[in-house]
């Protein structure tokens, strides 16, 4: 029965977070776009190939292309061809993309802090530790 209770609580937290993020990020950003921006800014050279996003987004290469098209049209990213191998396309973050990424991360942080503030600092650390154990099992 513990798995049923865990699933129910996980689903509620995930749903609340998704709903909050969709509402607060709109109309300039989506959660998928925020994920792309975060990955780009965490990459070694602030650039990635479109195929690099597949492992972070549960979607198809065609859907990633559509997502990147929308992001480029909105001014969040730029694409440029590699100077040595013109077949390679690099995705780069624009200043607007950096700003929107920071805004999105702050929105998520505030939401999660609201949830976590219901328990003590010690229990917050314990929760993160235990979730880490479950996720890495």
Secondary structure per residue as TSV (DSSP state, phi and psi in degrees):
chain	resnum	aa	ss	phi	psi
A	1	X	-	360.0	-23.8
A	2	X	H	-62.8	-34.9
A	3	X	H	-66.5	-36.9
A	4	X	H	-64.6	-45.3
A	5	X	H	-65.0	-41.9
A	6	X	H	-60.6	-47.1
A	7	X	H	-60.4	-42.1
A	8	X	H	-63.8	-45.4
A	9	X	H	-68.4	-41.7
A	10	X	H	-62.0	-44.0
A	11	X	H	-61.4	-43.7
A	12	X	H	-63.7	-47.1
A	13	X	H	-61.8	-44.7
A	14	X	H	-62.7	-43.5
A	15	X	H	-64.4	-45.4
A	16	X	H	-59.8	-44.0
A	17	X	H	-64.9	-46.6
A	18	X	H	-59.2	-46.9
A	19	X	H	-61.9	-45.4
A	20	X	H	-62.4	-46.0
A	21	X	H	-64.9	-44.0
A	22	X	H	-58.0	-44.4
A	23	X	H	-67.3	-48.0
A	24	X	H	-76.7	-30.1
A	25	X	H	-78.2	-29.3
A	26	X	T	-63.5	148.7
A	27	X	T	-97.8	3.2
A	28	X	T	-92.3	-11.2
A	29	X	-	-151.2	150.9
A	30	X	-	-118.2	168.6
A	31	X	H	-62.3	-40.2
A	32	X	H	-62.0	-41.1
A	33	X	H	-66.2	-38.9
A	34	X	H	-61.8	-41.6
A	35	X	H	-60.3	-44.2
A	36	X	H	-60.1	-47.8
A	37	X	H	-62.5	-42.6
A	38	X	H	-62.5	-43.6
A	39	X	H	-63.0	-43.9
A	40	X	H	-59.5	-46.0
A	41	X	H	-72.1	-20.4
A	42	X	H	-89.2	-11.8
A	43	X	S	-72.1	159.9
A	44	X	T	-57.1	-41.8
A	45	X	T	-120.0	22.9
A	46	X	S	55.0	32.0
A	47	X	E	-151.4	149.6
A	48	X	E	-147.2	161.3
A	49	X	E	-86.7	149.8
A	50	X	G	-51.4	-38.3
A	51	X	G	-65.6	-21.6
A	52	X	G	-66.9	-20.1
A	53	X	G	-81.0	-13.8
A	54	X	T	-55.5	-42.2
A	55	X	T	-70.6	-16.8
A	56	X	T	-100.2	-20.4
A	57	X	S	-119.9	123.9
A	58	X	S	-78.3	76.5
A	59	X	S	-156.5	-175.3
A	60	X	-	-96.4	161.1
A	61	X	H	-57.0	-37.8
A	62	X	H	-63.6	-40.3
A	63	X	H	-68.1	-34.3
A	64	X	H	-65.6	-41.6
A	65	X	H	-60.2	-44.2
A	66	X	H	-62.7	-43.5
A	67	X	H	-60.6	-46.3
A	68	X	H	-65.7	-35.7
A	69	X	H	-59.1	-47.3
A	70	X	H	-63.4	-41.2
A	71	X	H	-65.4	-39.5
A	72	X	H	-66.8	-41.9
A	73	X	H	-62.5	-34.1
A	74	X	T	-82.1	-6.4
A	75	X	T	82.1	18.4
A	76	X	S	-85.2	-30.3
A	77	X	E	-136.3	167.1
A	78	X	E	-130.2	153.6
A	79	X	E	-116.5	141.2
A	80	X	E	-143.4	147.9
A	81	X	E	-79.1	145.6
A	82	X	-	-66.4	137.9
A	83	X	S	-67.3	-33.8
A	84	X	S	-89.8	-33.9
A	85	X	-	-130.5	98.5
A	86	X	T	-63.6	-13.5
A	87	X	T	-73.1	-23.3
A	88	X	-	-86.5	130.8
A	89	X	E	-112.9	129.4
A	90	X	E	-102.0	140.6
A	91	X	E	-104.7	127.7
A	92	X	E	-126.0	151.3
A	93	X	E	-85.9	138.5
A	94	X	-	-90.8	173.6
A	95	X	H	-61.2	-41.1
A	96	X	H	-60.4	-41.2
A	97	X	H	-62.5	-41.2
A	98	X	H	-61.2	-45.4
A	99	X	H	-61.9	-47.4
A	100	X	H	-65.6	-34.9
A	101	X	H	-64.0	-46.7
A	102	X	H	-61.1	-42.8
A	103	X	H	-60.8	-45.5
A	104	X	H	-63.5	-42.5
A	105	X	H	-64.0	-40.9
A	106	X	H	-63.8	-40.3
A	107	X	H	-60.5	-47.1
A	108	X	H	-64.8	-44.0
A	109	X	H	-59.0	-45.6
A	110	X	H	-61.7	-42.9
A	111	X	H	-62.4	-48.9
A	112	X	H	-66.8	-35.9
A	113	X	H	-63.6	-37.3
A	114	X	H	-59.2	-45.4
A	115	X	H	-64.6	-49.3
A	116	X	H	-69.0	-24.2
A	117	X	T	-67.3	-8.9
A	118	X	T	-75.5	-13.7
A	119	X	S	-125.8	161.7
A	120	X	-	-65.4	162.1
A	121	X	H	-58.3	-42.1
A	122	X	H	-60.4	-45.6
A	123	X	H	-69.1	-29.4
A	124	X	H	-62.3	-46.5
A	125	X	H	-63.2	-40.8
A	126	X	H	-64.1	-43.4
A	127	X	H	-59.9	-47.2
A	128	X	H	-61.8	-42.3
A	129	X	H	-60.0	-49.1
A	130	X	H	-66.3	-40.8
A	131	X	H	-63.2	-36.1
A	132	X	H	-61.7	-41.6
A	133	X	H	-62.7	-45.2
A	134	X	H	-65.5	-44.4
A	135	X	H	-67.9	-31.4
A	136	X	T	-97.9	5.8
A	137	X	-	-68.2	360.0
